[in-house]
Amino acid sequence: MKVIVTGSLGNISKPLAKELVQKGHAVTVISSKPEKQKDIEALGTTAAIGSLSDVDFLVSTFTGADAVYAMVPPNYTVPDPREYYQRTGSNYAQAIQRSGVKRVVHLSSMGAHLDKGTGFILGSHDVEGILNELSDVAITHLRPGYFYYNLYNFVDMIKGLGFIGANYGGDDKLVMVAPRDIAAAAAKEIETPATSKQVRYVASDEHTANETAHILGAAIGKPDLKWVTFTDEQTQSGLEESGMPAHIAVNFVEMGTSIHSGASRQDYELHKPIAMGKVKLEDFALEFAAAF
């Protein structure tokens, strides 16, 4: 198969590209950075250097492909994150339609079933809707949980304050996932014949926030590490005081609120994956300790 992988050499795209090459597929990796070309080609893949905002570039790259892995790169510098997702999703839809691609695996997010109250995840909700308008295209929306590497954002807080804190915590359940488990699921979907539009949840492990703090704490030599739950107001002001623009901070607060209430995982609980990913929190804790 000829497969297009977006996301350059990111946490998911790189292991996905490597796995597809190992399985004998011809892979083209899209990146906006010319300096990435050598590293992309070192994987045994073809580099396509261009912008996701250039629909003609996408059409020429997608033409002749059997499948496309489509993801919207996070961008916290845009004035309107939701509009950015919608615009990128629309570019993908136009390119898929014009190029004749019939199989798409889209990186979405847990919580994308909701149309309000989830912050940045509303962008994934919108992109799912845009892609679902395409006719005669088989689409799998991958909805992964909470990325393990987001826990690195708490390193400075642990070092400075001695605890983890967010507007979710305590006994709130965290459905967590490793990027390489997402890559494995994406590869499986790309190789699976499909004719419809479907959703696949991807998760590696489940723990409460308290359990997560205990496991991370044990790994870094702080067995009494606690996870403190802040109010939304405390979280918003804390993020702004750290230098984050208010309109970006409010998206993080909304995401946290949806985790705390359980709203973001409601649909996941009804459609859990048949098998969890291979990377458990205890495995990630070793990586966390090494970085800490």
Summary of the structure (lengths in Angstrom):
residues: 292
radius of gyration: 19.2
end to end distance: 41.1
largest distance: 56.5
contacts: 968
relative contact order: 0.13
helix: 48%
strand: 19%
